[in-house]
Amino acid sequence: MQIDEKLLDKLAIGEVNALLEGLDDPELRRNPAFLAKVREFLKQNKLQTTPETQGVQKIQRTVEEIPTFDFDGQVS
């Protein structure tokens, strides 16, 4: 079955917009399952981020602030 290229483009744009909206949502952008979908999208489309990519420095700073937990549930 051949799908019209315009429909495929529309679907792709919709997917990108949904991912961008999710990244703007404070709760969703911290959801590991959602972030896995974003990473998979980037990987499937051979898109890469670098330290120079806008926002990556902010992500790196945020990641450094995530606490680690000991096995007994204590925050270190």
Secondary structure, DSSP 8 states (H G I E B T S, - for coil): ----HHHHHHHHHHHHHHHHHHHHSTTGGG-HHHHHHHHHHHHHTT----TTSTTHHHHHHHHHT---B-TTS-B-
